[in-house]
Amino acid sequence: MEKMAHQPEPAAYPAILEAFEVSRQLEVWKRAPMSVGVCRADGKLVARGVLEDWRQVRLFSIHMEAMGYGQLILGEEDTMHGCDVVYRPETLVATA
């Protein structure tokens, strides 16, 4: 996973890199590369990488969710930064 130049590291960046590498080690069943991105809460892309199939992406998603990142899938957001899946820190919204 490559960090974008001129962007500060997101929270837990070493853990994100570790989750990405663990996911890449999962056996590929059907090669279908997917690009994944990590954004800050404001939507700025800070890191990007490519995983080789949906199983790897799903494993990465499980790790990211455990770190408090929500998943956006292509078509749900206008700002996907050219990625198939983007992860952004989830923010809690208080309701009255």
C-alpha positions in Angstrom: 0.0 0.0 0.0 1.4 3.3 -1.1 1.0 6.5 1.0 0.0 9.5 -1.1 2.7 12.2 -1.2 2.1 15.4 0.8 -0.6 13.7 3.0 -0.1 13.1 6.7 -0.3 9.4 7.8 -3.8 8.4 8.8 -4.4 7.2 12.4 -3.1 3.6 12.9 -1.2 3.7 9.6 1.2 0.9 10.7 -1.8 -1.3 11.5 -3.3 -0.5 8.1 -0.1 -1.5 6.3 0.0 -4.8 8.3 -3.7 -5.5 7.5 -2.9 -4.9 3.8 0.1 -7.3 3.8 -1.8 -10.0 5.7 -4.7 -9.7 3.2 -2.3 -9.9 0.2 -1.0 -13.2 1.6 -4.4 -14.8 1.4 -4.5 -17.3 -1.5 -6.1 -15.9 -4.7 -9.0 -18.0 -6.0 -9.9 -16.0 -9.1 -7.7 -13.1 -10.1 -9.7 -9.9 -10.3 -7.5 -7.1 -9.1 -9.3 -4.4 -7.1 -7.9 -1.1 -6.0 -8.4 0.0 -2.4 -7.9 3.4 -0.9 -7.8 4.9 2.6 -9.1 8.4 3.3 -9.1 10.7 6.2 -12.5 11.7 7.7 -12.6 14.7 5.4 -12.4 12.5 2.3 -8.8 13.2 1.3 -7.1 10.0 0.0 -4.0 9.2 2.0 -3.1 5.7 0.8 -3.8 3.3 -2.1 -3.1 -0.3 -3.0 -4.2 -3.2 -5.2 -5.5 -6.5 -3.9 -5.8 -9.5 -6.2 -9.3 -10.8 -5.6 -12.5 -10.1 -3.6 -11.4 -12.5 -0.8 -8.4 -10.4 -0.1 -10.5 -7.2 -0.2 -13.0 -8.8 2.2 -10.3 -9.8 4.7 -8.8 -6.2 4.5 -12.3 -4.9 5.1 -12.7 -6.9 8.3 -9.4 -5.5 9.6 -10.3 -2.0 8.6 -13.8 -2.2 10.3 -12.1 -3.4 13.5 -10.0 -0.2 13.3 -13.0 2.0 13.0 -13.0 2.5 9.2 -16.2 2.3 7.2 -16.3 1.0 3.6 -17.5 2.8 0.6 -18.2 0.7 -2.5 -18.0 2.1 -6.1 -21.1 4.0 -6.9 -22.0 5.0 -3.3 -19.7 8.1 -3.3 -18.8 10.6 -6.0 -15.2 10.8 -4.7 -13.8 7.3 -5.0 -10.4 8.6 -6.1 -10.3 5.9 -8.9 -10.6 3.1 -6.3 -13.0 0.2 -6.3 -13.3 0.3 -2.5 -12.5 3.2 -0.2 -12.2 3.2 3.6 -12.9 6.2 5.7 -12.9 6.6 9.5 -16.5 6.4 10.7 -17.7 9.4 12.6 -20.5 9.3 15.1 -23.3 11.7 14.7 -25.2 12.7 17.8 -29.0 12.8 17.5 -31.4 14.5 19.8 
